[in-house]
């Protein structure tokens, strides 16, 4: 059972390969084995023409499915939904007036109290010098606090810039991946649909000649050329 599960998982990696095998087997069966019944006018080509039509529809459906899935990835509605919305607009389209609410942000400003000692003009010189020394110490303390605040704010801004940069890089990678998937992600499915669309056109167009050649009436086909 483990071996079977392993092989089944391997087979599921390329489902279009098996779909091609099935379609080729059915086409060969309808051409060489299960051909149409012989009529008074020659072998019937109805089965082969019907199969060719089905192959054409399969190719058209593959392209349509790829287009609609790509549109949904980019937020576009389906054709039917878009048409219904357009038809409903005939009976009146509702107008939505959006009012933008402006929010006024008030920045909180820190009130700084100056711890300065006033200098009395009539004070003795030693007292005035002592007051100046005290004020210089307060200025140094305020400068140290200001530098610490500046460093803190700078670190916060750097962290925000790095976070924003990482978010932008992630968004760019997601957009790039989405674009790559939208443009080339379904290449195999589109090639599959286009190939069988072409085969269906050939079978549906040349069905009478094909059944005559398989039925041994290739000389009639040759004369018709």
C-alpha positions, 0 to 999 in steps of 0.5 A: 500500500505504501508503494501504491500511495507513493506511485499515486502521489507521483502520478498526481504531479502531472495530471495533464499527461494522463489527460493527454493519454486518455484523449489520444486513446479515445481519439484513436478508438473513434478513428480506428476501432469504433468507427461510424456505421456504414451507410448507403452514402459511405461510412458515417462520420457523425461520431468523429465530428461530435468528438472533434466538437467536444475537443474544441469545446474543451479547448475553449473551456480551458482558455475561458477558465484560465481567463476567469481565474486570473481575473478573480486573482486581481479582484475582477468579477466574472463576466456574468456577474458584471453583466447582471450588475450592468443590467440592474443599473438600468433600473437606477443606480444607487449613489453612495455619498461618502463623507470623509471624517477628518480627525484632528490629532492633537500632538501631546506636548510635554511641558518642560519646567525650567529648574533655574534659580533666578540671579538676584542683581543685588546678591553678593558675588559668591552667591551669584557665582553659586547660582550660575554653577547650579544653573549650569548643572541644570542645563547639563542635566537638561541636555543629557535628558534631551540627548537621551530623548533624541536617541530614543526617538531615533531608535524608534524611527529606525525601527519603524523604517525597518518594519516598513521596509520589510513590509514593502519588500514582502508586498513587492514579492507577493505582487511579483509572485502573483504576476508570475503566476497570472502570466505563466502559472497556467502555461501548461493548461493553456498549451493543453487546451490550445493543442486539443482545440487544434486537434478538434478543429482538424477532426471535425473538419476532416471527419468525412475524409478520415472515416473514408480513409480508415474504411478503405475508400482512400481512392475517393479521397485522393480523387477529391483532391 
